[in-house]
Amino acid sequence: MSLRTYIARRLVNMVILTLAVLVFNFFIFRLPVFLLGVDPADLVVPPDPRLRDQYEKTLRKNWGIPEKNAPISAWIEHFQKYMINMLTFNFGYSFGTGGKGSKLVVDQLMERLPNTILLLGTASITTIILGVVLGVWAATRVGSKTDMALVSSSLTLYALPIFWLGMLALMIFGVYLKLYPVSAGTMSQRCMLGQCGSVEMVLDYIYHLTLPVAVLTVGGFGGYLLLMRNNLLDVLTEDYITTARAKGLPERTVLYKHAMKNAILPMITVIALSFAFVISGAVLTETVFNWYGMGLYIFEAVTNYDWPASQATFYLIALVVIVANFIADLLYGVLDPRIKYT
């Protein structure tokens, strides 16, 4: 099969998978309506009878929510509008997630996405680099005290809940050492009010960024370390590595020129998906540190039963993961010519 045919087949599969995600996304946020007969308007309309009628009319008009006892035709029409809106990235208005009232979901996403990309992007890079470097170091010293210390510490840190690490970091550096604001956030109140210069604002932002990045790095590098170590140990037992050593090549050349190329291949998918999940944010970490990003937005949307915000974020996450998986598969063929597309 040619590469062009493979890409065409994968694109068709991606379209089918995306449509399946959209259907699942539609029903998962409406289960209380279908299973319990709950009127969705009751979940967001204020109980005050003076506000209820007008608020409910506005709600049903803006978000197209059928009434509880609406016929199936109304829900079919609602589903059709939902599919068209999702495929055209028209996510509509939020129910008020973020405490800012009714607002376009796209505007809210654009406000928070840069913060999440900086946080998760930086944390992903530091986590991958640290995990790969320490994984190689452990593999070249297999069985030694260094190897045992790295493996045991990485397993321990990787198993610890990330929200617990975040709260522990806040307690140590915020409460005891007074080096980090306990309230956290993306910037200090003074800079958020525009009372800081440009340079001071950037430095303040970086200052607030350091601890969440450190927590995500410490809690996540263990997975990459163990994967890289095991991959490299497998490759070092191959015949071509033995042949390279028999030719008298320096061990450094054998390791970095021959072994590393093949050992890094199985990590491509893991690395690609880790960057794909950058858009989703670190829900627990952003909640603990009050970081104004996608993770905190998802938490607020789910707890507020905000249909438009929840289904938009879940859809975007699934879409990015599908595309990242496709790109990772293509990279395999580019980096390893032995792979044939079938």
N, C-alpha and C positions, 0 to 999 in steps of 0.2 A: 504494500500500500504506500502511495506517495505521501509526502508531508502535506501537500495541498488537500488530498482526500481526507487525511486524518484531521486536519484543522476544520474542514467542513463538517465532518461527523461530530467533532467535539462542540462546535458552535450550535448545531442542532440540539445536542444533549444539554447544553447550557440553557438554551431557550426553554426546553421542556422542564428542566429543573427549576428555572426561575418562575415559571407559571405554577409549578407545584408548590413552591415556597409561598407565592402570593395567595393561593387557595388556603393553605394551612394557616397563613398569617391572618386571613379574614376570619376564620372560624375560631381560632385560639383566643382571640380577644372578645369574642361574642358568646362564649360558652355559657356565662350566666343567663344570657337572654334565651338561648335555645334549651338549656337543661333545667333552669330554675324558673323560667318565665319572668325574669327581672326586667323591668323597663329600664333601658340604659339611661334615660333622662333622669331617673330617680337617683342615680349615682353621682350626678354632677349638679343638678338643679338645687338651689338653696331651699331650705324648708320653709322660709318665710312666705306665707300665702300672698303677701303684697307684691313679692318679686317673682313668684313661681310662674304664673301664667305667661308673662311677657318673656321671661328668661327661657322658658321651655319652647315658646314659639321661635325665638331667635336661635336656640340650640338646634331644633329640628330643621330650620331653614338653612343654617350655615353648614351643618354637618350631615344633613340628609338622613337623620336617624328615624327609622320607622317607629310607629307606636307599638306598644307591647302586643296588642291584639291585631296588628296589621296583617292583612292577607299575605300569602306566600309570594304573590306577584310584587308586592312592595319590597320584600327582601331581595327578590331576584333583581329588581331595578337598582336597589341599593348596592348589590354585589357587582353589577355591571358598571356602575359609576365608580365603585372602588377600584376595579381592575383598570379602567381607563385612567383614573387619577394616578394610580401607582406607576403604571407604565409610562406616563408622561411626567412623572416626578412632581405632580401637583398634590402635595400632602395636606393641603387645607389649613385650617386654624387649630391651634392647640386649645385644650379645655382650660388652660390656665397654669400649666406646669411651669415652675420656676418663679411663681408668685408675681408674674407680670401681666396677668389677665390674658384675654383672648389675643393670640398673636400667631402669625403665619409660622408653621413648623419649620419651613425652610429658613426663615430669618433666625429662629432660635438655634437651628443646627449650625448656621454660618457663624453665629456668635461664639459657639462653644468648640467647634471643630478645631480651630487653630490651637487652642489650649491643649486639647487632647493629642493632636499630632506632635506638638512639642514635647509633651510629657511622655507619651508612649513611644514616640519615635526615638527620643533620646534614650529612654530606658531599654528599648529593644536593641539598639546598637551596642550599648554598654554591656547588656546581658549576653548577647551573642559573642562579642569579642572576648569577654571574661571567661565564658563557658568554653569556647573553642581553645583558647590559649591554655587554660588550666587542664582541659581534657587531653591536649597533646602532651602537656608536662606530666600528667599522671600516667599516660600510656607508655611514655618512654622510661618511666621509673616503676613499672608494674611490680607489685609485690613488696615495694619498699615502704618505709614508714610515711614518706611523703604521699605516696599513692593511697595508702590506707586513710591518712588524715583527710586528703581531699575528697575521697569517695564518701567517707562517713559524714563529714561536715556538709557536703553538698546534699546528701540524702536527708539529713536532719533539717537543713534550711528549706529545702524544696517541699518537705512534708508539713512545715509550719503554716498555719492559715495566714494569708497575706494581710487580712485586717488586723490580726493580732500583732504581727510585726509592725504594722503602721501605728497602732496604739502604743506599743512598747517604745517605738522611736519617738513619738510625741511626748511620752512620759519622761524619757531620759533627756532628750535634747530641748524639750519645751518646758517641762515642769521643774526638773532638777537642775539642769545646766543653764537654762534660760538663754539658749542659743537659737531657738526657733519659736515663732509665735504659736501658741496652743490653738488659737482659732484658725491658723493656717490661711487657706485661700490662695488666690493667684497673685495678689498684690496687697500691700498694706492699704489701710483705709485712706491714708493721706494721698498716696499715689493714685488710688481709684478716683479720688475727688479732683484730680488734676493739679495737686499742689506740689508735684515733683517735676524736675527737669527731665529731659529725654534720657540722658545718661543715667540719672538716678532711678528713673522708672525701669529701665532695662536691667540694671543691677538688682533692683528690688524684686523684679520678676524672676531673675535667675536664682536669687536667694531663696525665694519660696519654692522654686522648682527642685532644688537640690535634694531635700529629704524624701519626697515621694519617689524621685528617680532612684535614690539609693535603696529605698525599701523594695521597689520593684526589681532592681538588679540583684540584691541579696537574696530575695525570695525566688528568683527565676533562673539564675545562672546554672543551678545544679542539674537541670534537665539537659541543657546543652553540653555540660561537662561529661555527664555519664554517656550520652549518645556519641559524642566525639571520641571519648576514650574507647568505648566498645567497638566502634567502627574502625578506628586505627589499629586496635589489637587484632581484629580480624584480617585487615589488609596486610599487616606485618607478617602473617603466617603464610601468605601466598608465595607461589613458586617464583614469580618474577622478582619478588623482593630478595629471595635467597640468591637468585642469579645475579642481581645487581650487587649484592654484598660479595659474592664470589668473584666478581670482576674487579674487586678492590676499590669500589666507589666509597667515598667518605660517608660515614653514617648520616651526617647532616644532609648530604645530597640524596641519599636513599629515602630519608624521612620526608623532606620537604618537596623534592622534585618528583618522586615516584609514589610514595605512600599517601601523602596528603591529598593529591588530586582525586584519588578514588575514595578516600575516607570521607571527604567532604560532600560527595554526591548524595548520600541518603539524607543529608541535613537540608537539602534544598527545599523540599516540601515543607519541612518544619519551619524554616526561616521565612519562606514565602507566606505561610499562613500566619506566622507571628506578626508580620507587617500588615497582613490583611485585617487582623483583629485590632489594629491601631485605631481604626475608625470607631470601634465599639467602646473604646476607653476602658479603664480599669475601674469597674463599678465600685468594688469595695475600697480600693485605695483612694479614689477620688471622693468617695463619701466620707472616709475617715479624715482626709485632709481638706475637705470642703473645697476641692478643686473644681473650678467652674468649667467643666468639660462634659464630654459625651457620657461618660460613666455615671456621673451625678445626674445628668439629664434623664438617662434611662431609669435610674432608681426613682426619681421624682415622678416620671411618667407612669411607671407601673404602680407605684403606691397611690397615685391620684386617679388611677383608672382612666388615664388619658389615651383614648383610642388613637387619635391621629398621630400623636407623638410616639406612642409605643410601636404602632405598626410601621411607621416610617423608619424608625431606627432599626428595628428588626429586619426589615426588608433591605435596607442599605447594607447592613452587616452581612446578610446572606449573599447579596449580590457581589460584594467585594471579595468574599471568601471563594465564591464560584470562579470569579475572574482570576484570582491569585492562584488557585489550584490549576487552572488552565495554563497560566504563564509558567508555573513550576514544571509542568509536564513538558512544555516546549524547551525549557532550559536544560532538562535532562539530555535531550537530543543534541543540543548545541555543545554542551560540555563533555558529553560522552558519545563519541561517534559509533560505539558498539551497539547503541540502542537503536532498534528498528521499530518503526511505528506500524502497528498491526490493528 
